[in-house]
Amino acid sequence: MTLAQAQPVADATRRGRREPAVRLEHVTKAFGDLRVLDDVSFEVPEGIGFIILGRSGTGKSVTLRHIIGLVRPDAGRVFVRGREMSALEGARLSDARREIGFLFQSAALFDSISVGENVAFPMRRHTRLRDQEIRERATQKLESVGLGAHYDKMPGDLSGGMRKRAGLARAMALDPALLLVDEPSAGLDPITSEEIDDLLLELKTAGTTLIVVTHNIPSARKLGDRLVMLHEGRIAIQGTVDDLERSDEALVHAFMSSSHSG
Amino acid sequence: MLDLATGRAAANLASVGEFAQFAGRAARQSVVPPVEFRETVRQLYELGLRSVPLIAASGLAVGVVLSMHTRASLERFGAESMIPAGLAMALVRETGPLTAGLLLSGRLGAGIGAELGAMRVTEQIDALEASAVDAFRYLVVTRVIACVIALPILTTIMNFSGMLGGYLAERAATGMSLGLYFDRAFSLIGMTDYVPATVKTMVFGFIIATVSSYLGYTTRSGTEGVGRASTRAVVFSSMLIIVSNVVLVQLIFFIFPEASG
């Protein structure tokens, strides 16, 4: 059993979708006097690994939050698989979110329920599967991230890397077509970080569209088909890994030549 | 200086308006389906059933102390036989509901404020939303319903345990039998004493749940903010309970004039 199933891609192909998985059009967002995003536009085609790079505080995580509708733009529009997330509310927003998985930087596991129940939670909420079947599927998801034996443990009993993997299993619980990942390597050692990257790569290979916020250039090289670099709320550059590596921009050059892993 | 004061006043006013909206939304969604049934039952267990030991033990102690004070007063007039009825009246009409409300504003207010605050700062509320769950309905409305249901029940438990405490004090002082004690205790109180006073604790439950949920749900500034939310939840819900009690008692006297006799 792999973490992802090919179904999302098959669905997209069958319906003949031409829309990109995600499209941001001139998105601007400010918190108080601080303008975090300033006229940001990009497209993410289905099935690719899209990396958002940039220094801390340049609006990377806020961009992810716009995509899943946790934050609304002051100006501009956000589309996910043709649906305007920035205009959806209530049940329609919930429907759209079911197609999206989100791995938070802190994993954000619900600490009042077990690790397995965290993974089972989206299935209990959004499917009509029987309890036994949900438990089996949740166990399979945990096995695929190497945590099969930890179903009944509480999140507080896990290490940082294990929490992140459990968070990934929960994000993939409904086999979403689009997975948003916020700083997968943050706070992890290089080996655990590479294990998480391998899991993400496996998902991408199976057809899931990945949008990954990271500072970690080795991760970006491994997962990224396209990259965008944000600087002071604006897009400094976007393109492939090669495009960014060939850039003469001092900031881009400094970033791409770093071996920072976390 | 004046600018600072004006700025603070405006910010406080904005917070009051924001809270009013929050409470209105909670009230509306509490009566409009869908209801998060499983989570509501879980909250009833966590907030209601698990408060029973605190309420029962406190009620017992309050009953003993009230009985001792009542005895000291009524002995002067040779009216010791009125102690059970007087104690029951005091407990059912006011002492039970208000003491239960204040005790629970401590236990539930601090718990809800800290739990939701911690969930906010660790992104768990965002994770709920990202999982296509209406976090407000799941976290806030379930707690509001649970508190509104639990408070009258816990108040009734407090009244009974208070009377039991009174009985133990009387038993120690005079050797009065259980049957005689409760016979006298219930001789003067009627439904108009019990029902309005107990129903008003539903308002206390609503106050505790909405105030502490609001402060937890809107927590900022990390763990420091969680601590602040928890403390404020207790302080503000206790204050609001005391103030609203004045209004509610007036309202009860207006609707049930016999309750003031």
Interface residues (C-beta under 8 A of the other chain):
Chain A: R65 I68 L70 G90 S94 D95 R97 R98 I100 F102 F104 Q105 S106 A108 L109 F110 D111 S112 F121 P122 R125 H126 R170
Chain B: E115 A118 T122 E123 Q124 D126 A127 L128 E129 A130 S131 A132 V133 D134
